[in-house]
Amino acid sequence: MGQEFSSKILGGAGRQEPPVLRTARLTLRAPVMADFPTYAAFLAGPRSGGVGGPLDTKGAWAYFTSDVALWALQGLGALMMERDGVLVGSISLNAGPLFPETEIGWMVYDGHEGQGYAPEAAAVVRDWALGPRGLSTLVSYVGRDNGPSRRVAEKLGAVIDSQAVSMGPETLVYRHRRPA
């Protein structure tokens, strides 16, 4: 799988413009306003339980603006997964007071699940985060009963870290390894 990394430092310790990352099938790019209706529709649906949903429009807006603002504040945030001009999901690097460690998380929007987009995108973002971005560690917080997300983490080679601080008793912490 080919990868292409592109980013620009804006200044300050964590500040960084969102990168544009590419895989054989996907372009991972910064969120834009036109993405919000699809993002909000996913968060309003039943499959959003693993990421704190379902959420109303106000809650989805809080998530969306946080995903965008994190790039300016901490040099990480969300990237939208796009295939042939169609938004198929999002992947994000999350940090701050809500997360014990920097987390990589994914959402695959309705109608696009089961096509391998989450592990494909997550592998490239993980490699960028632990490589050019310079993070020293990365985890995924996954609900014990969220089989699809557990399988994505395991496909990426992440292992359960029972010593890591969890986000709750029903959440497993998967530790990602630095790319070879």
C-alpha positions in Angstrom: 0.0 0.0 0.0 1.5 3.3 -1.0 1.5 6.3 1.3 2.0 10.0 0.8 2.6 12.4 3.7 2.3 16.2 3.4 2.1 18.6 6.3 3.1 22.1 7.2 4.2 23.3 10.7 2.3 26.4 11.7 4.5 27.3 14.7 4.1 26.6 18.4 4.8 23.3 20.2 1.8 21.4 19.0 0.3 23.5 16.2 0.2 21.9 12.8 -1.9 22.2 9.7 -3.8 18.9 9.0 -1.9 16.7 6.6 -3.3 15.2 3.5 -2.6 11.4 3.5 -3.3 9.0 0.7 -3.7 5.3 0.4 -4.4 3.3 -2.7 -8.2 4.0 -2.4 -8.6 6.9 0.1 -7.7 10.5 0.5 -7.5 11.6 4.2 -8.0 15.3 4.4 -9.1 18.1 6.8 -12.8 18.5 7.5 -14.8 21.2 5.6 -18.3 22.5 6.3 -19.8 20.4 3.5 -18.8 17.3 5.5 -20.9 18.2 8.5 -24.3 16.8 7.4 -22.9 13.4 6.7 -20.9 13.5 9.9 -23.9 14.5 11.9 -26.2 11.9 10.3 -23.8 9.2 11.4 -23.6 10.5 15.0 -27.4 10.6 15.1 -27.7 6.9 14.2 -27.5 3.7 16.3 -24.0 2.8 15.1 -22.5 5.8 16.8 -22.7 4.3 20.3 -19.0 3.5 20.3 -18.1 7.1 19.9 -20.5 8.6 22.4 -23.6 8.8 20.3 -26.3 8.9 19.3 -26.1 12.7 19.3 -28.4 15.5 18.3 -27.2 18.2 15.9 -25.8 20.3 18.8 -23.8 17.4 20.1 -22.5 16.5 16.6 -21.5 20.1 16.1 -19.5 20.1 19.4 -17.6 17.0 18.2 -17.1 18.4 14.7 -15.7 21.7 15.9 -13.5 19.9 18.4 -12.1 17.7 15.7 -11.2 20.8 13.6 -9.9 22.9 16.5 -7.6 20.2 17.8 -5.4 20.8 14.8 -4.7 24.4 15.8 -4.5 23.6 19.5 -2.5 20.3 19.6 -1.4 19.5 16.1 -3.9 16.6 15.7 -7.6 16.1 15.1 -9.9 14.5 12.5 -9.3 13.7 8.9 -12.1 12.8 6.6 -11.9 9.5 4.6 -12.9 10.2 1.0 -13.0 7.8 -1.9 -13.7 9.1 -5.4 -15.2 12.2 -4.0 -17.5 10.3 -1.6 -17.2 10.8 2.2 -17.0 7.3 3.7 -15.9 8.0 7.3 -13.5 9.9 9.5 -10.4 9.1 11.5 -9.1 11.1 14.3 -6.3 11.6 16.7 -7.7 12.7 20.0 -6.0 14.2 23.0 -6.8 16.6 25.8 -8.6 16.4 29.1 -11.1 13.8 27.9 -8.4 11.3 26.9 -5.8 9.7 29.2 -3.5 9.2 26.2 -3.5 10.3 22.6 -6.0 8.1 20.8 -6.6 7.1 17.2 -10.3 6.5 16.6 -12.4 5.8 13.5 -16.0 6.1 12.2 -17.1 4.5 9.0 -20.4 6.0 7.8 -23.5 4.1 7.0 -23.4 2.1 3.8 -19.6 2.0 3.8 -18.8 -0.4 6.6 -17.2 -3.8 5.9 -15.0 -2.5 3.0 -11.8 -2.2 4.9 -11.7 1.6 5.0 -11.1 1.9 8.8 -7.9 -0.3 8.9 -6.6 1.2 5.7 -7.0 4.8 6.9 -5.9 4.0 10.5 -2.7 2.3 9.4 -1.6 5.4 7.4 -2.6 7.8 10.3 -0.9 5.6 12.9 2.3 5.6 10.8 2.2 9.3 10.3 1.4 10.0 14.0 4.2 7.7 15.3 6.6 8.7 12.5 6.6 12.2 10.9 4.3 13.7 13.5 6.5 12.5 16.3 4.1 11.0 18.8 5.7 8.5 21.2 2.6 6.5 22.0 -0.8 5.9 20.6 -3.9 3.9 21.8 -7.4 3.2 20.8 -10.2 3.1 23.3 -12.7 0.5 22.2 -15.9 -0.8 23.9 -15.6 -4.4 25.0 -18.8 -5.2 22.9 -17.7 -3.3 19.8 -16.5 -6.3 17.7 -16.0 -4.4 14.5 -13.7 -1.8 16.1 -11.8 -4.5 18.1 -11.1 -6.3 14.8 -9.8 -3.0 13.3 -7.4 -2.5 16.2 -6.3 -6.1 16.0 -5.8 -5.9 12.2 -3.5 -3.0 12.9 -1.4 -5.1 15.2 -2.6 -3.3 18.4 -2.7 -5.3 21.6 -4.7 -4.8 24.7 -2.8 -2.9 27.4 -4.3 -3.9 30.7 -1.9 -1.5 32.5 -3.1 1.6 30.6 -5.6 4.0 32.1 -9.0 3.2 30.6 -11.9 5.5 29.9 -14.3 3.2 31.9 -14.9 -0.4 32.9 -16.5 -1.3 29.5 -13.6 0.1 27.5 -10.5 -1.8 26.4 -7.2 0.1 25.7 -5.4 -1.1 22.6 -1.8 -0.1 22.3 -0.4 0.6 18.8 3.1 -0.3 17.9 5.5 2.0 16.1 5.7 1.1 12.4 8.7 -1.1 11.3 
